[in-house]
């Protein structure tokens, strides 16, 4: 029967090379035995449609052949969670921040936009995708190869036998705030506030006896804004020192103070902070050039401040969501 | 409200449960020499349906582990591969049957305790 021969040939193609003939002989015997059995019970020859149905019941030739293959896995179930974890670190620790910074630069830096895409949006997305693809290949391929080698060696190396309950990591309470951190925040905050008030209360800042910087007219707003944020942070640090557990109230307060600090930073970058510079042995032209260079540099790194704001916002929101979930779990 | 298990998940659990039993059934059935098709029929007649895509790879695995012996012979004008339980296969079958009985009685005990 031609259909049977075609089926067997299709199965044979995918079989392990050394066993091809042997397996096909056995499968062929089984198919013909089944047909003979059916014909004997029906007392007639099977039609081609019935043979076709019988072969269909046996399954796709590729799947049938696959069952005879040895179980080959590039990375087995024992190592796979570690492999996935490493790839996740790469994805969330490198690719995602890269994309966020890229989006920030594209939105707020015209120079970067032109450099990336020659003013074409599609070209910019294409260059981003090609960079991500290359980075993924450069990291993903060696990582996969390393895990595939480990997979082959793990039985000989007894990778999973070398462990002890004493060597396992201590349980981390994510809601606990180490008192040393709070004490450091408190001390640093106090020093910062004193320094801020003494040296930056006026828009004219002296650098040594011979040089002075005149700050932008917007400086009083920035001065009081940062002072307010620093005072809120100081209060929060004192509270954390006394009650070293995160609560939703503390987390929300931290979100607002961090967000205010980050937004002030963004404003600072765009505010043409240096209004003038004067120093001994410096000509007015040199002072002007220095002032413009400084302000240009601040504007250039503005997208970094935006990306930082996004990261700060995401971290704080994550903390609030985590606290909310853990409180919900505890109340159950 | 009880959410019924979806049919696919149940099928996976059923197959998992059957997988070990199939080895036992095949070894037990091959205390007498059989070739693939008759073995499949015998198992099916006793209520244990097994498709050829599962049976033949299983027979090859058991043979490579030395639990079965096989030989090609001509019968009714057709070449067939006959399988028979080997000496070490018989020993393993005995041990597996003990394990089976022990599991069976453990589960019965657990079910009795639950009632």
Contacts between the chains, C-beta under 8 A, distances in Angstrom:
chain1	res1	chain2	res2	distance
A	19	B	60	7.8
A	23	B	56	7.2
A	23	B	60	7.9
A	25	B	72	7.7
A	25	B	79	6.6
A	25	B	81	7.5
A	26	B	36	6.2
A	26	B	56	6.2
A	26	B	81	5.2
A	27	B	52	7.2
A	27	B	56	6.9
A	29	B	35	7.3
A	29	B	36	7.1
A	29	B	37	7.1
A	29	B	78	6.1
A	29	B	79	6.8
A	29	B	80	5.4
A	29	B	81	7.2
A	30	B	36	5.2
A	30	B	37	5.0
A	30	B	40	7.7
A	30	B	52	5.5
A	30	B	56	7.4
A	32	B	78	6.7
A	33	B	37	3.9
A	33	B	78	7.6
A	33	B	80	7.9
A	34	B	37	6.5
A	37	B	37	7.7
A	37	B	41	7.9
A	58	B	51	7.6
A	58	B	52	6.4
A	58	B	53	6.9
A	59	B	51	7.7
A	59	B	53	5.6
A	63	B	53	7.2
A	64	B	53	5.1
A	67	B	53	5.2
A	67	B	54	7.1
A	67	B	56	7.8
A	67	B	57	4.5
A	68	B	56	7.3
A	68	B	57	5.2
A	68	B	60	6.9
